[in-house]
Amino acid sequence: MLEHWKTKGLKLLHNIKTSWISILSPLKCMLGEYKSLIVKMHMDVPKKKLVIESLDMLCNMELVFGLPCIYPMLEVVHMLIKHAQR
């Protein structure tokens, strides 16, 4: 069970409401720590009712398969925005 707790030491960041592209950094962090996040939330379910909704959302198959597909697109859009701002 301890092997599921190994992380890269990343910190989950909050989505900034000013720009939809701001989801890029939190998404990268979440995808990198997905297994540890799921294990921790699963262990917290009996203690915290709010965790149940988040865990259900993170285990949704559309989300599990969709987020890794969206991430490369967000990276490209982010690079285009940075290039356009120069």
Stockholm file with secondary structure:
# STOCKHOLM 1.0

chainA/1-86         MLEHWKTKGLKLLHNIKTSWISILSPLKCMLGEYKSLIVKMHMDVPKKKLVIESLDMLCNMELVFGLPCIYPMLEVVHMLIKHAQR
#=GR chainA/1-86 SS CGGGGCCCCCCCCCCCTTCGGGGHHHHHHHHHTHHHHHHHHHHHTTTCHHHHHHHHHHTCHHHHHHHHHHHHHHHHHHHHHHHHHC
#=GC SS_cons        CGGGGCCCCCCCCCCCTTCGGGGHHHHHHHHHTHHHHHHHHHHHTTTCHHHHHHHHHHTCHHHHHHHHHHHHHHHHHHHHHHHHHC
//
